[in-house]
Amino acid sequence: MTFVHHLALRVRELEAMQAFYTTWFGLTIVRDLRPRALWLGRGPGPVLMLERRNEAEPAIDAQSLELVAFGIDAEHRSELRARLLALHMLEAETAHTLYFRDPEGRRVAVSSFPF
């Protein structure tokens, strides 16, 4: 059996990205490896690794539609939608999913789609 173990994102501004993912998704630091990396999560389970990228690595393409999606319940989805609209951050939405961008331009989403 396989499952998601971790996601690793290469980032330019480690602290800005940590602030974004902790604020918008409620993640907390589970391992602090600064200045190289921060691991974020919610207790046991998969973690989001933010790893400082090298200067030679390309930035995120502003037109990229690849994304990292987080699960959310319908009630909190509505609250988050209002916040995103107030900050002019909502890029797109479907019946279950809200799409926006992190500070480095990576597309992220929250979804209440029932699998």
PyMOL commands that place a pseudoatom at each C-alpha (Angstrom):
pseudoatom trace, name=CA, resn=MET, resi=1, chain=A, elem=C, hetatm=0, pos=[0.000, 0.000, 0.000]
pseudoatom trace, name=CA, resn=THR, resi=2, chain=A, elem=C, hetatm=0, pos=[1.283, 3.478, -0.825]
pseudoatom trace, name=CA, resn=PHE, resi=3, chain=A, elem=C, hetatm=0, pos=[0.304, 6.892, 0.539]
pseudoatom trace, name=CA, resn=VAL, resi=4, chain=A, elem=C, hetatm=0, pos=[1.505, 10.471, 0.471]
pseudoatom trace, name=CA, resn=HIS, resi=5, chain=A, elem=C, hetatm=0, pos=[4.548, 10.664, 2.755]
pseudoatom trace, name=CA, resn=HIS, resi=6, chain=A, elem=C, hetatm=0, pos=[5.646, 14.254, 2.108]
pseudoatom trace, name=CA, resn=LEU, resi=7, chain=A, elem=C, hetatm=0, pos=[5.629, 17.026, -0.445]
pseudoatom trace, name=CA, resn=ALA, resi=8, chain=A, elem=C, hetatm=0, pos=[8.795, 19.050, -0.992]
pseudoatom trace, name=CA, resn=LEU, resi=9, chain=A, elem=C, hetatm=0, pos=[8.556, 22.549, -2.428]
pseudoatom trace, name=CA, resn=ARG, resi=10, chain=A, elem=C, hetatm=0, pos=[11.667, 24.404, -3.531]
pseudoatom trace, name=CA, resn=VAL, resi=11, chain=A, elem=C, hetatm=0, pos=[11.308, 28.009, -2.359]
pseudoatom trace, name=CA, resn=ARG, resi=12, chain=A, elem=C, hetatm=0, pos=[13.239, 31.265, -2.574]
pseudoatom trace, name=CA, resn=GLU, resi=13, chain=A, elem=C, hetatm=0, pos=[11.956, 32.953, 0.604]
pseudoatom trace, name=CA, resn=LEU, resi=14, chain=A, elem=C, hetatm=0, pos=[11.714, 30.332, 3.328]
pseudoatom trace, name=CA, resn=GLU, resi=15, chain=A, elem=C, hetatm=0, pos=[10.218, 32.576, 6.025]
pseudoatom trace, name=CA, resn=ALA, resi=16, chain=A, elem=C, hetatm=0, pos=[7.587, 34.145, 3.744]
pseudoatom trace, name=CA, resn=MET, resi=17, chain=A, elem=C, hetatm=0, pos=[6.501, 30.716, 2.565]
pseudoatom trace, name=CA, resn=GLN, resi=18, chain=A, elem=C, hetatm=0, pos=[6.359, 29.401, 6.121]
pseudoatom trace, name=CA, resn=ALA, resi=19, chain=A, elem=C, hetatm=0, pos=[4.130, 32.346, 7.111]
pseudoatom trace, name=CA, resn=PHE, resi=20, chain=A, elem=C, hetatm=0, pos=[1.837, 31.690, 4.135]
pseudoatom trace, name=CA, resn=TYR, resi=21, chain=A, elem=C, hetatm=0, pos=[1.376, 27.956, 4.743]
pseudoatom trace, name=CA, resn=THR, resi=22, chain=A, elem=C, hetatm=0, pos=[0.927, 28.321, 8.503]
pseudoatom trace, name=CA, resn=THR, resi=23, chain=A, elem=C, hetatm=0, pos=[-1.549, 31.206, 8.128]
pseudoatom trace, name=CA, resn=TRP, resi=24, chain=A, elem=C, hetatm=0, pos=[-3.695, 29.842, 5.314]
pseudoatom trace, name=CA, resn=PHE, resi=25, chain=A, elem=C, hetatm=0, pos=[-3.567, 26.122, 6.067]
pseudoatom trace, name=CA, resn=GLY, resi=26, chain=A, elem=C, hetatm=0, pos=[-3.003, 25.932, 9.819]
pseudoatom trace, name=CA, resn=LEU, resi=27, chain=A, elem=C, hetatm=0, pos=[0.244, 23.989, 9.479]
pseudoatom trace, name=CA, resn=THR, resi=28, chain=A, elem=C, hetatm=0, pos=[2.875, 24.192, 12.198]
pseudoatom trace, name=CA, resn=ILE, resi=29, chain=A, elem=C, hetatm=0, pos=[6.617, 23.669, 12.162]
pseudoatom trace, name=CA, resn=VAL, resi=30, chain=A, elem=C, hetatm=0, pos=[7.397, 20.022, 12.887]
pseudoatom trace, name=CA, resn=ARG, resi=31, chain=A, elem=C, hetatm=0, pos=[11.110, 20.246, 12.081]
pseudoatom trace, name=CA, resn=ASP, resi=32, chain=A, elem=C, hetatm=0, pos=[13.253, 23.353, 11.834]
pseudoatom trace, name=CA, resn=LEU, resi=33, chain=A, elem=C, hetatm=0, pos=[16.322, 22.928, 9.629]
pseudoatom trace, name=CA, resn=ARG, resi=34, chain=A, elem=C, hetatm=0, pos=[16.910, 26.619, 8.902]
pseudoatom trace, name=CA, resn=PRO, resi=35, chain=A, elem=C, hetatm=0, pos=[18.484, 28.089, 6.963]
pseudoatom trace, name=CA, resn=ARG, resi=36, chain=A, elem=C, hetatm=0, pos=[18.070, 25.122, 4.588]
pseudoatom trace, name=CA, resn=ALA, resi=37, chain=A, elem=C, hetatm=0, pos=[14.511, 23.909, 5.221]
pseudoatom trace, name=CA, resn=LEU, resi=38, chain=A, elem=C, hetatm=0, pos=[11.360, 23.860, 7.322]
pseudoatom trace, name=CA, resn=TRP, resi=39, chain=A, elem=C, hetatm=0, pos=[8.974, 20.935, 7.625]
pseudoatom trace, name=CA, resn=LEU, resi=40, chain=A, elem=C, hetatm=0, pos=[5.335, 21.788, 8.245]
pseudoatom trace, name=CA, resn=GLY, resi=41, chain=A, elem=C, hetatm=0, pos=[2.479, 19.525, 9.260]
pseudoatom trace, name=CA, resn=ARG, resi=42, chain=A, elem=C, hetatm=0, pos=[-0.376, 18.734, 11.596]
pseudoatom trace, name=CA, resn=GLY, resi=43, chain=A, elem=C, hetatm=0, pos=[0.693, 15.984, 13.937]
pseudoatom trace, name=CA, resn=PRO, resi=44, chain=A, elem=C, hetatm=0, pos=[1.549, 12.533, 12.606]
pseudoatom trace, name=CA, resn=GLY, resi=45, chain=A, elem=C, hetatm=0, pos=[1.197, 12.030, 8.904]
pseudoatom trace, name=CA, resn=PRO, resi=46, chain=A, elem=C, hetatm=0, pos=[2.417, 13.683, 5.742]
pseudoatom trace, name=CA, resn=VAL, resi=47, chain=A, elem=C, hetatm=0, pos=[4.537, 16.821, 5.932]
pseudoatom trace, name=CA, resn=LEU, resi=48, chain=A, elem=C, hetatm=0, pos=[5.108, 19.755, 3.639]
pseudoatom trace, name=CA, resn=MET, resi=49, chain=A, elem=C, hetatm=0, pos=[8.835, 20.362, 3.270]
pseudoatom trace, name=CA, resn=LEU, resi=50, chain=A, elem=C, hetatm=0, pos=[9.848, 23.881, 2.320]
pseudoatom trace, name=CA, resn=GLU, resi=51, chain=A, elem=C, hetatm=0, pos=[13.394, 23.670, 0.994]
pseudoatom trace, name=CA, resn=ARG, resi=52, chain=A, elem=C, hetatm=0, pos=[15.457, 26.712, 0.048]
pseudoatom trace, name=CA, resn=ARG, resi=53, chain=A, elem=C, hetatm=0, pos=[16.176, 26.587, -3.674]
pseudoatom trace, name=CA, resn=ASN, resi=54, chain=A, elem=C, hetatm=0, pos=[19.515, 27.387, -5.238]
pseudoatom trace, name=CA, resn=GLU, resi=55, chain=A, elem=C, hetatm=0, pos=[19.883, 30.660, -7.130]
pseudoatom trace, name=CA, resn=ALA, resi=56, chain=A, elem=C, hetatm=0, pos=[20.343, 28.688, -10.356]
pseudoatom trace, name=CA, resn=GLU, resi=57, chain=A, elem=C, hetatm=0, pos=[16.935, 26.990, -10.019]
pseudoatom trace, name=CA, resn=PRO, resi=58, chain=A, elem=C, hetatm=0, pos=[14.131, 28.543, -12.054]
pseudoatom trace, name=CA, resn=ALA, resi=59, chain=A, elem=C, hetatm=0, pos=[11.282, 30.417, -10.394]
pseudoatom trace, name=CA, resn=ILE, resi=60, chain=A, elem=C, hetatm=0, pos=[7.724, 29.099, -10.570]
pseudoatom trace, name=CA, resn=ASP, resi=61, chain=A, elem=C, hetatm=0, pos=[6.113, 29.838, -13.941]
pseudoatom trace, name=CA, resn=ALA, resi=62, chain=A, elem=C, hetatm=0, pos=[3.338, 32.374, -13.288]
pseudoatom trace, name=CA, resn=GLN, resi=63, chain=A, elem=C, hetatm=0, pos=[1.135, 30.606, -15.858]
pseudoatom trace, name=CA, resn=SER, resi=64, chain=A, elem=C, hetatm=0, pos=[1.557, 27.129, -14.363]
pseudoatom trace, name=CA, resn=LEU, resi=65, chain=A, elem=C, hetatm=0, pos=[-1.643, 25.317, -13.475]
pseudoatom trace, name=CA, resn=GLU, resi=66, chain=A, elem=C, hetatm=0, pos=[0.100, 22.619, -11.425]
pseudoatom trace, name=CA, resn=LEU, resi=67, chain=A, elem=C, hetatm=0, pos=[-1.016, 22.828, -7.826]
pseudoatom trace, name=CA, resn=VAL, resi=68, chain=A, elem=C, hetatm=0, pos=[-0.909, 21.565, -4.286]
pseudoatom trace, name=CA, resn=ALA, resi=69, chain=A, elem=C, hetatm=0, pos=[-4.440, 21.003, -2.951]
pseudoatom trace, name=CA, resn=PHE, resi=70, chain=A, elem=C, hetatm=0, pos=[-5.475, 20.781, 0.690]
pseudoatom trace, name=CA, resn=GLY, resi=71, chain=A, elem=C, hetatm=0, pos=[-8.736, 19.305, 1.982]
pseudoatom trace, name=CA, resn=ILE, resi=72, chain=A, elem=C, hetatm=0, pos=[-11.252, 21.543, 3.737]
pseudoatom trace, name=CA, resn=ASP, resi=73, chain=A, elem=C, hetatm=0, pos=[-14.803, 21.124, 4.995]
pseudoatom trace, name=CA, resn=ALA, resi=74, chain=A, elem=C, hetatm=0, pos=[-17.597, 23.085, 3.294]
pseudoatom trace, name=CA, resn=GLU, resi=75, chain=A, elem=C, hetatm=0, pos=[-18.119, 25.472, 6.244]
pseudoatom trace, name=CA, resn=HIS, resi=76, chain=A, elem=C, hetatm=0, pos=[-14.472, 26.516, 6.378]
pseudoatom trace, name=CA, resn=ARG, resi=77, chain=A, elem=C, hetatm=0, pos=[-14.337, 26.682, 2.582]
pseudoatom trace, name=CA, resn=SER, resi=78, chain=A, elem=C, hetatm=0, pos=[-16.977, 29.444, 2.655]
pseudoatom trace, name=CA, resn=GLU, resi=79, chain=A, elem=C, hetatm=0, pos=[-15.030, 31.365, 5.316]
pseudoatom trace, name=CA, resn=LEU, resi=80, chain=A, elem=C, hetatm=0, pos=[-11.794, 31.041, 3.366]
pseudoatom trace, name=CA, resn=ARG, resi=81, chain=A, elem=C, hetatm=0, pos=[-13.527, 32.134, 0.155]
pseudoatom trace, name=CA, resn=ALA, resi=82, chain=A, elem=C, hetatm=0, pos=[-14.635, 35.364, 1.843]
pseudoatom trace, name=CA, resn=ARG, resi=83, chain=A, elem=C, hetatm=0, pos=[-11.062, 36.043, 3.044]
pseudoatom trace, name=CA, resn=LEU, resi=84, chain=A, elem=C, hetatm=0, pos=[-9.600, 35.360, -0.392]
pseudoatom trace, name=CA, resn=LEU, resi=85, chain=A, elem=C, hetatm=0, pos=[-12.149, 37.642, -2.059]
pseudoatom trace, name=CA, resn=ALA, resi=86, chain=A, elem=C, hetatm=0, pos=[-11.470, 40.451, 0.423]
pseudoatom trace, name=CA, resn=LEU, resi=87, chain=A, elem=C, hetatm=0, pos=[-7.737, 40.208, -0.351]
pseudoatom trace, name=CA, resn=HIS, resi=88, chain=A, elem=C, hetatm=0, pos=[-8.293, 39.811, -4.137]
pseudoatom trace, name=CA, resn=MET, resi=89, chain=A, elem=C, hetatm=0, pos=[-6.445, 36.490, -4.019]
pseudoatom trace, name=CA, resn=LEU, resi=90, chain=A, elem=C, hetatm=0, pos=[-9.105, 34.137, -5.428]
pseudoatom trace, name=CA, resn=GLU, resi=91, chain=A, elem=C, hetatm=0, pos=[-7.867, 33.078, -8.868]
pseudoatom trace, name=CA, resn=ALA, resi=92, chain=A, elem=C, hetatm=0, pos=[-10.604, 30.584, -9.767]
pseudoatom trace, name=CA, resn=GLU, resi=93, chain=A, elem=C, hetatm=0, pos=[-13.154, 28.273, -8.208]
pseudoatom trace, name=CA, resn=THR, resi=94, chain=A, elem=C, hetatm=0, pos=[-15.353, 25.284, -8.882]
pseudoatom trace, name=CA, resn=ALA, resi=95, chain=A, elem=C, hetatm=0, pos=[-18.257, 23.932, -6.847]
pseudoatom trace, name=CA, resn=HIS, resi=96, chain=A, elem=C, hetatm=0, pos=[-15.821, 22.372, -4.353]
pseudoatom trace, name=CA, resn=THR, resi=97, chain=A, elem=C, hetatm=0, pos=[-12.416, 23.989, -4.884]
pseudoatom trace, name=CA, resn=LEU, resi=98, chain=A, elem=C, hetatm=0, pos=[-10.839, 27.424, -4.440]
pseudoatom trace, name=CA, resn=TYR, resi=99, chain=A, elem=C, hetatm=0, pos=[-7.629, 28.270, -6.316]
pseudoatom trace, name=CA, resn=PHE, resi=100, chain=A, elem=C, hetatm=0, pos=[-5.073, 30.932, -5.386]
pseudoatom trace, name=CA, resn=ARG, resi=101, chain=A, elem=C, hetatm=0, pos=[-1.289, 31.467, -5.407]
pseudoatom trace, name=CA, resn=ASP, resi=102, chain=A, elem=C, hetatm=0, pos=[1.381, 31.359, -2.730]
pseudoatom trace, name=CA, resn=PRO, resi=103, chain=A, elem=C, hetatm=0, pos=[3.869, 34.258, -2.429]
pseudoatom trace, name=CA, resn=GLU, resi=104, chain=A, elem=C, hetatm=0, pos=[6.185, 32.700, -5.027]
pseudoatom trace, name=CA, resn=GLY, resi=105, chain=A, elem=C, hetatm=0, pos=[3.414, 32.141, -7.572]
pseudoatom trace, name=CA, resn=ARG, resi=106, chain=A, elem=C, hetatm=0, pos=[2.758, 28.456, -6.972]
pseudoatom trace, name=CA, resn=ARG, resi=107, chain=A, elem=C, hetatm=0, pos=[-0.904, 27.528, -7.477]
pseudoatom trace, name=CA, resn=VAL, resi=108, chain=A, elem=C, hetatm=0, pos=[-2.546, 26.163, -4.346]
pseudoatom trace, name=CA, resn=ALA, resi=109, chain=A, elem=C, hetatm=0, pos=[-6.089, 25.079, -3.624]
pseudoatom trace, name=CA, resn=VAL, resi=110, chain=A, elem=C, hetatm=0, pos=[-8.489, 24.006, -0.927]
pseudoatom trace, name=CA, resn=SER, resi=111, chain=A, elem=C, hetatm=0, pos=[-11.135, 21.480, -1.830]
pseudoatom trace, name=CA, resn=SER, resi=112, chain=A, elem=C, hetatm=0, pos=[-14.178, 19.976, -0.180]
pseudoatom trace, name=CA, resn=PHE, resi=113, chain=A, elem=C, hetatm=0, pos=[-14.691, 17.463, -3.011]
pseudoatom trace, name=CA, resn=PRO, resi=114, chain=A, elem=C, hetatm=0, pos=[-15.912, 14.181, -1.477]
pseudoatom trace, name=CA, resn=PHE, resi=115, chain=A, elem=C, hetatm=0, pos=[-13.798, 11.282, -2.746]
for i in range(1, 115): cmd.bond("trace and resi %d" % i, "trace and resi %d" % (i + 1))
show_as sticks, trace
zoom trace
